[in-house]
Amino acid sequence: MKPPLFLRLCEYIYLHTLISCFHFYFLGLLHLLPNTSMAEYVCLFHKETVIVKSPKKSPVFLRTIVLLFGIVCGIYICTVCLRQINTVSKIKTQNLQLIESPSPDRNILAQLEARIPTLHYPKPQTFSRGECIQNPVRFFAILSMQRSGSGWFETLLNSHINISSNGEIFCAMDRRKNISTIMQTLDRVYKLDWFNSASKNECSAAVGFKWMLNQGLIEYHKEIVEYFNYQGVSVVFLFRRNLLRRMVSLLANSHDRYAKLLNGTHKSHVHSQEEAAALSSYKPIINSTSLISDLREVEMDAVKALEYFNSTRHMVVYYEDLFTNNTKLDDVQEFLGLPRMELTSRQVKIHKGPLSDFVKNWDDVIKTLNGTQYERFLQADY
């Protein structure tokens, strides 16, 4: 590193002072010698005749003090110079390290990254995105269980002008018979080459689907987690807190598959109070013997899914909270990185009211769950 001008000037003064002191001291020694010797010595330097005048003699002690003073001054100047150089070097090194090697808090970065969904610019093979080709797209997946409100939740999302949620695409066995067919199906969805009534195609800002835990999701969880993390897929877990209500809905829906109470047609979701009343008229009988073990199994399935997909960017939503918390849908939209809109659905809840109105052997259920960790399911939750 080149020293500053001030430091070079100090060095220059020191060298000249030191040379002058030596020269002064040397001449003093010469004055102590005989005149002839001194003349001869001087002639050797100049190589010509010089007339030497005998000067007055000066004490050696005085000249030695002057020489020592010059040496001390020089040492002091050198010390100051070195200190200045070291200080400047340290400052420059620290500035360089600050610019080139910042050390931000990793936890803060991780939190920021978790809040920002990955942006994609897909190029579908079946159509052109046209003027929306520069519009980024977010990928998401709703992971849930049957009769947990995923159908209603998905219609809410699809009421957003920028969201395309493509339904329960892995209900078909041929799409999940092995990991290869699963990956091919995922690629079609996230490349915008999947078409149904929910598809907004070229101008979608978020695209996804709903996936039930028992549709190959747990079986191939390692490969799916790797795919989600690589593609930047945001996961929305949708569960039900009251697993007993889910069980009633599941049994009633299974019955309607064969009974077809709505004019000979099976419907999992309805859009009128009359249809809801017709479906809820059936009161299933719950197996009280296996009830606790059945509830525990469903509970563990949810815990297992959360554990397997913990490394993904995800959020957990409960069906009950969507009814009682008006801001929960805003949280979902923020999680997907979309502008907030009022989301609506035409679907009507089927089993609305206390559970005792929809279970035939309610007394047996009460006896089984009283005093257990699942007793809370007997109470009205919304």
C-alpha positions in Angstrom: 0.0 0.0 0.0 1.4 3.4 -0.9 1.9 5.6 2.2 0.2 9.1 2.3 2.0 12.3 1.3 2.4 13.4 4.9 4.2 10.1 5.8 6.6 10.4 2.8 7.4 14.0 3.8 8.3 12.9 7.4 10.6 10.2 5.9 12.2 12.8 3.7 12.8 15.3 6.6 14.2 12.5 8.8 16.7 11.3 6.2 18.0 14.7 5.5 18.3 15.5 9.3 20.2 12.3 9.9 22.5 13.0 7.0 23.2 16.5 8.2 23.9 15.2 11.8 26.4 12.7 10.5 28.0 15.2 8.2 28.3 17.7 11.1 29.7 15.0 13.4 32.2 13.8 10.8 33.5 17.3 10.1 34.0 17.8 13.9 36.2 14.7 14.0 38.2 16.0 11.1 38.9 19.2 12.9 40.7 17.2 15.6 43.1 15.7 13.1 46.4 17.4 12.0 46.0 19.9 9.2 48.0 18.0 6.7 46.2 14.8 7.2 42.9 16.6 7.0 44.0 18.3 3.7 45.1 15.1 2.3 41.9 13.4 3.3 39.9 16.2 1.7 42.0 16.0 -1.5 41.1 12.4 -1.9 37.4 13.3 -2.2 37.7 16.2 -4.5 40.7 15.0 -6.6 42.0 18.5 -6.9 44.0 21.0 -4.9 42.1 22.5 -1.9 43.3 25.2 0.4 42.3 24.1 3.9 42.0 26.7 6.6 42.4 25.6 10.1 39.0 26.1 11.8 38.3 26.6 15.4 38.2 23.4 17.4 34.8 22.3 18.6 34.3 19.9 21.5 33.4 16.3 20.6 30.9 16.1 23.4 28.7 18.8 21.9 28.8 17.2 18.5 27.9 13.8 19.9 24.9 15.3 21.7 23.7 16.8 18.4 24.1 13.5 16.6 22.2 11.6 19.3 19.4 14.3 19.2 19.1 13.7 15.4 18.9 9.9 15.9 16.2 10.3 18.6 14.2 12.6 16.4 14.5 10.1 13.5 13.4 7.2 15.7 10.4 9.3 16.8 9.4 10.2 13.3 9.7 6.6 12.1 7.5 5.4 15.0 4.8 8.0 14.2 5.0 7.0 10.5 4.6 3.3 11.3 1.6 3.9 13.6 -0.1 6.0 10.9 0.4 3.3 8.3 -0.9 0.5 10.6 -4.0 2.6 11.4 -4.8 3.4 7.8 -4.3 -0.3 6.9 -6.6 -1.5 9.6 -9.4 1.0 8.6 -9.2 0.0 5.0 -9.1 -3.7 5.8 -12.2 -3.4 8.1 -14.1 -1.4 5.4 -13.2 -4.1 2.8 -14.4 -6.9 5.0 -17.6 -5.0 5.8 -18.4 -4.6 2.1 -17.3 -8.1 0.9 -18.2 -10.3 3.8 -21.3 -9.2 5.5 -22.6 -11.4 8.3 -26.4 -10.9 8.5 -28.5 -12.8 11.0 -29.3 -16.1 9.4 -32.5 -16.4 11.4 -33.8 -13.1 10.0 -33.0 -14.1 6.5 -34.8 -17.5 7.0 -37.8 -15.7 8.3 -37.9 -13.3 5.4 -37.5 -16.1 2.9 -40.3 -18.0 4.5 -42.6 -15.1 4.0 -41.9 -14.7 0.3 -43.2 -17.3 -2.1 -41.0 -18.4 -5.0 -41.9 -16.7 -8.3 -42.1 -18.7 -11.6 -42.5 -17.9 -15.2 -43.9 -21.1 -16.8 -44.0 -21.7 -20.5 -47.0 -24.0 -21.2 -46.9 -26.2 -24.2 -50.6 -26.2 -25.0 -51.1 -22.4 -25.3 -49.3 -19.1 -25.1 -49.6 -16.8 -22.1 -49.6 -13.8 -24.4 -49.3 -10.5 -22.7 -49.1 -12.2 -19.3 -45.9 -14.0 -20.1 -44.0 -11.7 -17.8 -46.4 -12.1 -14.9 -45.0 -14.3 -12.2 -46.8 -17.4 -10.9 -46.8 -18.9 -7.4 -47.1 -22.7 -6.9 -49.2 -24.1 -4.1 -50.8 -27.4 -2.9 -53.6 -27.9 -0.3 -52.8 -31.0 1.8 -55.9 -32.3 3.6 -58.1 -35.2 4.4 -61.6 -36.1 3.0 -64.5 -34.2 4.6 -62.2 -31.5 6.2 -63.7 -28.6 4.2 -61.2 -28.7 1.4 -63.8 -28.4 -1.3 -65.4 -25.3 0.3 -61.9 -23.8 1.0 -60.9 -24.4 -2.7 -64.0 -22.6 -4.0 -63.1 -19.6 -1.8 -59.6 -19.5 -3.3 -61.0 -19.8 -6.8 -63.2 -16.8 -6.3 -59.9 -14.8 -6.3 -59.3 -13.4 -9.8 -55.6 -14.6 -9.8 -55.9 -18.1 -8.3 -56.4 -21.4 -10.1 -56.9 -24.3 -7.8 -57.5 -27.4 -9.9 -59.4 -29.7 -7.6 -58.6 -33.2 -6.2 -56.5 -34.3 -9.2 -55.0 -37.4 -7.5 -58.4 -39.0 -6.8 -57.8 -40.9 -10.1 -55.6 -44.0 -9.4 -53.7 -43.9 -12.8 -52.2 -40.5 -11.8 -50.7 -41.9 -8.6 -49.9 -45.5 -9.4 -46.1 -44.7 -9.0 -43.8 -41.7 -8.4 -43.3 -41.2 -12.1 -46.9 -40.6 -12.9 -47.2 -38.4 -9.8 -44.3 -36.2 -11.1 -45.7 -36.1 -14.6 -49.1 -34.9 -13.2 -47.4 -32.3 -11.0 -45.4 -30.9 -14.0 -48.6 -30.6 -16.0 -50.3 -28.6 -13.3 -47.4 -26.2 -12.6 -46.6 -25.7 -16.3 -50.2 -24.5 -16.6 -51.1 -27.3 -19.0 -53.8 -28.6 -16.8 -57.3 -27.5 -17.8 -60.6 -27.6 -15.9 -63.3 -25.1 -14.9 -61.1 -23.5 -12.3 -58.2 -22.7 -14.7 -57.6 -19.1 -15.3 -54.8 -20.1 -17.7 -52.5 -17.3 -19.1 -53.1 -14.7 -16.3 -53.0 -17.0 -13.2 -50.8 -15.6 -10.4 -51.1 -18.7 -8.3 -51.7 -22.2 -9.4 -52.3 -25.4 -7.4 -54.6 -28.2 -6.4 -55.8 -30.1 -3.3 -54.2 -33.4 -2.3 -55.6 -35.9 0.2 -53.1 -37.6 2.6 -54.2 -41.1 1.5 -53.6 -40.5 -2.2 -49.9 -41.4 -2.4 -48.8 -38.3 -0.5 -47.5 -40.2 2.6 -46.3 -43.2 0.6 -44.0 -41.1 -1.6 -43.4 -38.2 0.8 -39.6 -38.1 0.4 -39.8 -37.6 -3.4 -42.7 -35.2 -3.1 -41.0 -33.0 -0.4 -37.9 -32.9 -2.6 -40.0 -31.8 -5.6 -41.9 -29.2 -3.6 -38.7 -27.7 -2.2 -37.0 -27.7 -5.6 -40.0 -26.1 -7.4 -40.8 -23.7 -4.6 -44.3 -25.1 -3.9 -46.0 -23.5 -0.9 -48.0 -26.0 1.2 -51.3 -25.1 2.9 -52.3 -27.8 5.4 -56.1 -27.8 6.0 -57.3 -29.9 9.0 -60.3 -30.1 11.2 -60.0 -29.7 15.0 -63.2 -31.6 15.7 -62.4 -35.0 14.3 -65.8 -36.3 15.5 -67.6 -33.9 13.2 -65.4 -35.1 10.4 -66.3 -38.7 11.1 -70.0 -37.9 11.0 -69.6 -36.1 7.6 -67.5 -39.0 6.3 -70.1 -41.6 7.2 -73.0 -39.6 5.8 -71.2 -39.0 2.5 -70.3 -42.7 2.2 -74.0 -43.5 2.7 -75.1 -41.1 0.0 -72.8 -42.7 -2.5 -75.3 -45.6 -2.6 -78.5 -44.0 -1.3 -78.3 -40.9 -3.6 -80.7 -38.9 -1.6 -80.9 -35.9 -4.0 -83.2 -37.1 -6.8 -81.0 -40.2 -7.4 -77.8 -38.1 -7.6 -74.8 -38.3 -5.2 -73.5 -34.9 -4.2 -70.5 -34.3 -1.9 -71.2 -30.5 -1.8 -74.5 -28.6 -2.1 -75.5 -25.1 -2.9 -78.9 -24.7 -1.1 -80.4 -25.2 2.3 -82.9 -27.7 1.0 -80.2 -29.9 -0.4 -78.3 -29.6 2.9 -81.4 -30.6 4.9 -82.0 -33.6 2.7 -78.4 -34.9 3.1 -78.3 -34.3 6.9 -81.5 -36.2 7.4 -79.5 -39.4 7.5 -78.1 -40.2 11.0 -75.2 -42.6 10.9 -74.4 -45.0 13.7 -70.8 -44.6 15.0 -68.9 -47.6 16.1 -68.3 -46.7 19.8 -65.9 -49.7 20.3 -63.3 -48.5 17.8 -64.1 -44.8 18.1 -61.1 -43.8 20.3 -58.6 -45.7 18.2 -60.2 -44.3 15.0 -59.8 -40.8 16.2 -56.3 -41.4 17.4 -55.4 -42.8 13.9 -56.7 -39.7 12.1 -54.9 -37.5 14.6 -51.6 -39.3 14.0 -52.0 -39.1 10.2 -52.0 -35.3 10.5 -49.0 -35.3 12.9 -47.1 -37.5 10.5 -47.9 -35.3 7.5 -46.7 -32.2 9.4 -43.5 -34.0 10.3 -42.8 -35.2 6.8 -43.4 -31.8 5.1 -41.9 -29.7 7.8 -39.0 -28.6 5.6 -41.4 -27.1 3.0 -42.7 -23.6 3.0 -46.0 -24.2 4.7 -48.9 -22.9 6.9 -51.6 -24.7 8.8 -55.2 -23.7 8.6 -58.1 -25.2 10.5 -61.6 -25.5 9.1 -63.2 -24.1 12.3 -61.0 -21.0 12.1 -62.3 -20.1 8.7 -65.7 -19.7 10.2 -64.7 -17.9 13.4 -61.8 -15.8 12.3 -62.5 -13.3 9.6 -58.8 -12.6 9.0 -57.7 -16.2 8.3 -58.4 -16.0 4.6 -56.4 -12.8 4.5 -53.5 -14.7 6.0 -53.8 -17.3 3.3 -53.7 -14.7 0.5 -50.7 -13.1 2.1 -49.0 -16.4 2.4 -49.5 -17.0 -1.4 -48.2 -13.5 -2.1 -51.4 -12.2 -3.7 -53.4 -9.0 -3.3 -56.2 -9.4 -0.8 -59.7 -9.8 -2.1 -63.0 -10.7 -0.5 -63.4 -14.4 -1.1 -66.8 -16.0 -1.5 -68.4 -19.5 -2.0 -71.8 -20.7 -3.0 -71.4 -23.9 -1.1 -73.7 -24.5 1.9 -72.7 -26.3 5.1 -74.5 -29.7 5.4 -74.3 -30.6 9.1 -75.0 -27.3 10.8 -75.9 -27.4 14.5 -75.1 -29.7 17.5 -73.7 -33.1 16.7 -76.3 -34.8 18.8 -78.9 -34.0 16.0 -76.9 -36.0 13.4 -75.8 -39.2 15.3 -78.2 -42.0 15.9 -76.4 -43.6 18.9 -75.3 -40.3 20.5 -75.6 -41.7 24.0 -73.0 -44.4 23.2 -70.7 -41.8 21.9 -71.0 -39.7 25.0 -70.2 -42.7 27.2 -67.2 -43.6 25.1 -65.6 -40.1 25.0 -66.4 -38.8 28.5 -63.2 -38.6 30.6 -60.9 -39.0 27.6 -58.8 -36.4 25.7 -61.5 -36.4 23.0 -64.3 -35.3 25.3 -64.0 -31.8 23.9 -65.4 -33.1 20.6 -68.8 -33.5 22.2 -69.2 -29.7 22.7 -70.4 -27.3 20.1 -67.4 -25.7 18.4 -69.0 -23.1 16.1 
